[in-house]
Amino acid sequence: MKSLCRGTYGFPGRKEVCSLDEYPFTILDIAALLHLPIRRELTDSVYVDCPFCQKRKGKMNLNFRKNIWRCNRCGEGGHMFQLYARMRDLSVSEAKLELIDRLCDDAGAEPIQHAPARAIKSEKASVEQSPLASPEEIDKTMRALLELLSLTEVHRKHLQNERGLADEQIAYLGLKSTASYKQCYHIPQKLAAQGYRIEGVPGFYVGKNGRWMVNFGTRTAGILIPVRSVDGLIRGAQIRLDIPFKDDEDDPEDEGTKYIWFSSASKYKGTSSGSPVNFIGDPHSRVVYVTEGALKAGITHCLMNRAFLSIQGANNLGGLKEAFIQLYKNGTEEIVEAHDMDKFCNDAVALGAAKIHLLSRECGMTCRQLTWNPNYKGIDNWQLALKRKAEKRKGEQQNFKEQYLTGQCEFAQLRGYVEAWHDGAGPGEPLDGFLGLNAQEYAAYRRSDRELQVLLDGQRRTQSYRIYQLDFSDGRTKPFAFQDIEALYKEGHQQPPAAEYCLVHEGRMIIPAVQMEFEVLRRVSEAFNDNLPAGYHGRSVAPSDVIELFDGDGRRYYYRNRENFTKVRFSPALARSLLKGRLGDGNG
């Protein structure tokens, strides 16, 4: 690290060149000056809130051995002087002089109260670590560990009901529940007795009584997720926490930290897992998808039957290049970037996605961006929704009247419904109930088809509408994209900025004459969701879209939220004209 930064102390009468590790203060002292709250402590580093992301999730790592910093969320990083310079809006040279003046006692400045930071360094520096075992040894021990673990019924139900996994898929992914604290001594003893290496395997350490332990506990209880490399070896594991870590000062809307590494980096004779990339699927696939999170990758692999690489944070690309090189050697030709849909509203996620495109091309492969129905943040949520919608359609069947009043069938199809009833459809149900007709309508039908059609036609009308969606053709993120209207207000907008929108569709639909506007808006949203009709040029209708209803009563504009619609003002003349081709809802 001595090549990172060389300068002088700047003391009066003294001119000595120093590397980062030769200054009489560390990055922890600088963090104390900048009031960066420490969230987690490791052997040679701490995690603090990133001042550039402005998220209280402790994603910025400060390594006090190397005096460097990096945020796993937004990708910002550098040496300790660059951190101070960025936050104080100074040049690096000015930052050095100011820090020397504030932190060096022999420079004549009043001492700064930064003892906690120095205390952390002193305490952590004394914790002896075990060198990392070989990949083969880690793989053998981790597989044996998984054999000793089981899956609780609560976790199984979550994976089945919330994640859509079958039992055989859960077993295939190797998902297990973490053991209770009572097993922390017994598990290492069993593994050692079977000849497996314990020392140097992430998650194992020596306790205060000198016995080997495995780092399971009540606070870190959850689902253990194996992380595998392209060669199929288990390199470590993540834990999906039952109760996310959350500090009192965190944003109330923040869900907290839900995933942590199964590691023992802060323990005596422990070992850091690092942040290995995860691969699942055929390592010789022509196309490989890249997303965030090992569990998400595993679930989506099971739903799509595609090969997936996962990283643990949008900008945490460590190890990704090596994986790309190996995949290229295996015959992979194309990388599909499948980061969450907040890449359209979050600059940090967008930056991480862009880095994947650059890195894949650097490794000799093409890369394309995958987008999907924006109603679903992650690719796993989207794929599971498609599966459940297909299952729901199999069990649903509208009657003739419902179909006709909503324009989903022609009146001539009445005969087909009647014939189906005679062939046994709707067993035990009278014909009027099967068709959905009331007594007056059924009596009209008995007299003539024409009389029934006149009655039903009087119960429906035509509604005209237009759909406006955010235009991303300029390559910029939109902070309120696919969010409820509160996000738009937070950005300082009183109404949707029409200049940021594009008219993507204009159409008409048949609706029941007495249908409320909320139901009309819901029908428009459902009509353009996933199975997009030919001639439609937009994405699936989602939050941040604007729907215009117009008829003899005038024009009304509604902002689509996740659960409802908000009536807004809108200036359609400022929106761009209808685009040719879809606005990024590629399902490939």
N, C-alpha and C positions, 0 to 999 in steps of 0.2 A: 504493500500500500504506500510505500514511500514515494512512489512516482506520482501519486495523485496530486500532491500539493507540497510545494516547498516555498518557504518564505522566511522572514526574520521575526524574532520576538518583538523587535522595536523598542527595547528598553533603552533608556538614556545611557549613552556611552557603550552600548553593546550591540554588536551586529553579528548574529549567529544564524545560520541556515538550519531550519528544522523541517522534519517530515511530520505528518499528522500525529504519529504516535510519540513524538518527542515534545509536543506542547504540554505545558503543565496543567492542562484541563482536557476534558473529554467532551464528546457529543452529549453526554448526560448533563454536564454542567450547562451546556448551551440550551438543552431542552428545558432545564429548570428556569433559566432566564426567560425563555419564551413561553413559560407556563403551559407546556404540553403535558396533559395528564397521562400518567402511565397506566395502561390497562392490564398488561401481562408482562411477567418477568421470566426470561430464559437465562441460560448460563452465560452467554456472551452478548445478549441483546435484550431490548425491551420493546414492547409494542405501545405506541401512543396514538392519539387521534391525529389524523392527517389534517393539517391546517389548509391544505389546498383542495381536498375533497369536501371539507367542511362536514364530514360525517363522523359521528361519535361512535365509531365501531372499532377503534384501535387497529387500523390496517397498516400504519406506518411503522416499519421496523428500524430501530436505532441500534446499530452494532457498535458497542463501545470498545471492542478490541480493535476494530478497523477504523472506527470513527467515520462511518458512512451511514447513509439512510436511504430507505426506499419504501414507497407506498405500493402495496400489492393491489390496490384498487385502481389508482389513477396512473401508476407507473412513474411518478416523479421520483427523483433520487439524485444522489451526489455525495460529496464529502461534507464534513460538518460546517465548514465556512460557507459553503453554498446554501445550506439550510438557513443559516442566520441572515445571509445576504438576501435571499428570496423573501424572507418574512419581514425584513426591515427595509426592503427596497434600497439596498446598497450594492456597490460593486464588491467583489470578493476582497479586494485590497482594503477597502474601507471597513468591511466586516471584520477582517483580521485585526486591524488597529483598534476598533471599538471593543472587540472581545478581550484583547490583551489588556486594555485599559480597565475593563470591568471585572475581569476574572483573575488577573495576576496580581497578587499582593505586593510584589516588589516593584510594581509599576506605579505605586503610589495611590492606587484607587481604593476606595472603601470596599472591604470584602463583601461579596454577595452571599446570601444565605442559600446555599445549594447543597447542604450536607446530605439530604436524602438521596440525591443522585449519586454522590460519591459513596454513600453507604451501600447502595445497591451494587455498585461496581465491586467494592471490596468483598461483599458477601458472595456474589456470584463468581467472582474470579477464583474463590477458594474451592468451588465445587468441581471435583475431579470428574471427567467424562471418560466413557469408554470409546475407543475407536470403532467406527461403523464396521459391522461384520460384512462379509462378502454378500453379493446379491443372492447367490445360491443358498448360503446359510440362512439369510433372512427369510427366504422363500420357504425353506423346510420348516423353520420354527413357526412361522406365521400359519402355515397349513396345519401343523400339529395343534397350535393354539385354537384355531377355528374348530377343529374336531372336538376339543374339550368343551366348547361353548354350545349353547342352545339358543333358541329364539322364543322369547316369551309370547304368550297369546296376545297380549296388548300390541306388541310390535308386529306380529303376524297379521292381525286384523287391520292395522294401519297400512301395511304394505299391500294387502289385498283390496281393502275398501277405498283407501285414499290414493294409492299409487297404481292400482289396476294389475298387480302381479299375481300370477297363479303360484301354487306351492312349488311346482317344478322350476319356475323361473327364479323364485326366491333362493332355492337350493343352488341353481346354476350360478347365480351372482355371489353366492357364499355369504349371504347376510346373516349375522348373528347378533344376539344381545350381549352387551358387556356384562361381565360377571359381577357379583356383589363383592363388597370390600372384604368379606370373610374369606373369599377364595384367593386373595392377592398373594398369600404365601404358598398355598397348596399348588396352584397352577405352575409356577416356576419349578417347584420340586418335582412334579410329575414329568414335566418336559425334560428337565436335566436327567432324571432317572431313565428316560427313554433315549438319551444320548443326543438330544438337541442342544444347540448352542444358545445360551441365554445372553451372555455378555456381548454388547455391541448391537443387539437387536432393539430397534425403537420400541419403547413402551415398557422395557424392563430396567430395573435399577436395584441398588442395594439399599435396604432400609436402615433405620437407626440401630437396629439390633444386629446388623451385619448379615442379614438373610436377604436373598434375592426376592424381589417383589414385582408384580405386574401393575401398571398404573391404571387401575380401575377404581372408581369411587362413586359415592352417591351423587356428588355434584357433576360428574362427567358421565353419568349413566345415559345409555342410549343404544342406537343401532350401530354395530361395527361394520364398516364397509371396506372390504379389501381393495387395495389399489395395485394394479398390475401394470407392468411395462409391456412394450410391444412383443418382447420375447416370451411373455406369459408368466414371468416370475412375479410373485407378490413382493412389492418393495416396501409396503407399509399399509396403513389403514387410516380411515377417517371415522369419526364418531358423529352421528346425527344426534344431538343432545335432546333428551326428553324435555328438559327445561332450558331454553336458551339463556346464555349469559347476558345480563343486562344490568347496567349501572343506574343508580338513582338519578343521576344527572342526564341520562340519555333522553333523547326525544321520545315523548310518550307513544308516538306512532311507529317508532323503530322497534322491529321485532327482536332485536338483539342478535348475538352471535349464535347461529344454529349448528354450525359445523366446526369441529376442531380436529387437529391431527392426534392420532394415538401415538404419543411421544413421551419421552422421559428426559427431555433436554435440561430441565431444571433440577434434576435429581442426581444424587451421588452415584457415580458409575453408570449414569444413564446415557441415552443417545438420542440425538435429534433425528426425526424422520426426514427432515428437509421438506420439500414440497414437490414430490415426484408427479409426473403426468401419469394419467391412467388410460389404459387402452382396453377395449373389449370388442370382440368380433374377430373376423378373419384378417390376420396381419398381412395377407396378400391381396386385399381388396383393391380394386381399381380406384374406388372413391371412398374417402374417409371423412367423416364429419367431426368437427371440433366444437365443443361446448364447454360450459363451466360446471364443475361438480361431478364427482364419481358416481353418486347415486342417480343423478339425472341422466348421465350417460348410459348407465346400466339399464335403467327403466326404458329409455327411448330405444336402445338397442333391441330390447325384447319386443317392443311395440312395432318397430320398423324393420327389424332384421337387417340393420346396417352396421358397419364398423364405426366405432366412436373413440375419439381421443378426448380426454377432459383435462382442463387445467383448473386450478383452485383459486380463481380470481381473474377478472377480465384482463388484467395486465401482468399477471404472475406467469410469465412465459418461460421460466427457468426449466430446462430439460426438454422444451418443445422442439428446439432445433435438432437435437440428437434423435428424437422420435421421428421427426420428418425425414431426416437422412436415412434412417433405417427403413421407413416405409417406402421411400423412393427406391431403395435398393431392392425391396420386396416386390416392386412393380406398381405401387400406387401412382396414379397420374393426376388425380384431382382432389383438392381439399375443399370441403364445404364448411364455411364459417357459419356456425349456428348459435351465436351468442343470443342471450335473451333480447326480447323486443325493446327493452329500454335503451338499446343502442341508438334508437332514434330520438331519445330525449335526454340521454346522459352522455356528456362529452367523454367521461372516463371510459365507459363501456365502448363507445364508438372508437376511441383511440386504440383500445385493446383489439377490437375487431380489425382495424386497419393494419395493425402490426402482424396479425395472422396472415393477411393477404400478402404483405411484403415478404414475410419469412417463407411462406410456401413457394413463392416464385423464386426466392433466393436458393431454395433447395431443389429447383427444377420441376416443380409441379404447378399446375394452374389452380386458381382459387376462385370460388364464387360465393356470394352471400345468399344465405337462405333466410327468407322471411315467410311469415305465415299469418294466420288470422290474429290480428293484434288484440283480440279479446283475451288471448292467452299469453302470459309473459314468457314462459319457457317452452321449448320444443316438446318436453315431456307432457306438460299440461295440454298442449294442442293435440298431440297424438292420442292421449287418453280420452280427450273430449270427442275426437272423431270416432274412436272405438265405441264409446258409450252412446253416441248419437245413432250409430248404425244399429246397435242393439235395441235402442228405444224405438226406432222406426219399425223394426220387426214386430213389436208388440202393440203398435198403434194402428188404428184404422178409422178414418173419418167416415161418417155416413154421407149419403148422396147430398142431402140438403146443405150440410156444412161445406162440402166441396164446391157445390154450385154457387152458394152465396159469397164465397171468397174467390170465385173465378178460377178454381183449380180443375174444373171439368166442364164439359159442354152438356147442355140439357139432353142431347141425344144419347149420352152415356147412361141415362136412367134405365134403359132397357137391359144393359149389362148388369146393373145392380139387381134388377128384378129376377133375371135369369140365375144369377149367383144365389139368390135366396131360395129359388126353387130347387137348386142343386144341393142345398144343404147348408149354405152359409148362414150364420146367426142361428144355430140350432135352438129351437124352442121360442124364438123371438118372433112376434107378429111382423108382417111386412111393413106396416106403417112405422113401427119402432125401428126396424132395420134401415129404412130409408130416412128416418129422422123427421117424419111429417107429423104435424098435429092433426086433430080431427077434421078441421075445415079443409086443410090441404089434402088429406087423404081422400075425403069425399070428392074434392075436385078432380083428383087423379082417377078415381073410379069412374067419373063421367067422361073425362078426356085428358090426354097429355097436355093439350094446348091450354086448357083451363088452369091446370097446375102451373104451367110455365108463366102465365100472366100473374098469378099470385106470387110466385117466387121472384119474378123480375121486379115487382113492386117493393121488394125487401132488400134490394141491393142498388148500389150506385158506383160511379167511377171516381176515383181519387187520383189527381195528378201530383207528382212529387219530383224533387231533385235532390241529389246527394252531392255534398261538397266534402272533400277530404284534404288534409294537410299535404302540401306539395314538398317532397324531399329532393326534387331534381337539382337543387342548388348544392346538395351535399352537406347541408348544415343540419344539426340536431335542432329539435323544437322542444323546449323544456316541458311543455304541457302535452306533448304527443301521447295519445292513448291514455290520458288521465281524465279524472273527473274535473268538472268546471272549477273546483277550488284551486287546482294547479294553475289554471289559466289566470285566475284572479291573483294568485301569488306572484305571477310574473308581471303584474301591473296592468293587465288588460281588463277592461270593463266588459268587453264583448269579444267574440272570436275575431281576430284580425283577418279580414277577408282576403287581403293581399297575400297571405301565407297559404291560401286554399286554392283548390282547383275543382271545377265542376267536372265530375266523373260520370254522372248518369242522369238522365231525365226519362221518366216513365209514367205509366198509368197502371192502376190495378183496380180490380173489382173488389168492393168491400160491402159488408152488410150496411144497410142504410142507417141503422141506429148505432153503428160502432163508434166508440169514443176515440178521440184523437190519439190518446196514449196507445190504444190497441192498434191503430193504424201505423203509428211509428214503430211499434214492436214488430208488426208484420213486415214493414219495409226492412227492418234490421235482420229479421230471420230469412227474408227472401234472398238477401245478399250476404250469406254467411257460409263459408267453406265451399259449398257446391255452387260456384259462381256461374250464372247463365251466360251463354254465348252472347256477344255484343256488349257485355258489361266491361267497363274500362277501369274499374277501381279495385281497391282491396275489399276484404270483408268489412262490413260496417262495424265500427268499434268506437270506444270513447274518443272524444275530440272531434268526431265527425259532426257535420251540420246537415240536418234534413229540412228541406223546404216543402211545405204543403201548400198548394195553391188551387183555388177554385173560384166560384162566383162570390165567395165571402172574402176574397183577398189572399194575401200571402202571409204565412206564418213560418218562423224559423225556430228550430229546436236543436240544442246542443246535446249530443248523446253522452250520457254518463254510463257507468258500469251497470247500474240498476234502474235508472230512470232517465228522464229527459228534462232539460231546462229550457224554457222559452227565452230566446235572446233576440237582440237586434243584429242584423247582418247586412252587408253591402255587397250583393252578388256582382255588381259591375266591376268591383276591384279584384275578383277572383279570376284566375286564368281560365282560358277556354278549355273545352273538353280535350283531354289528352288522348293520344293514340297509344294503345297498349296499356296494360295494367300497371298500377302504381306500386309494384313491389310486393305482391302477395304470391310469389312463386311457391308452389308446393313441391318442388323437386329438391 
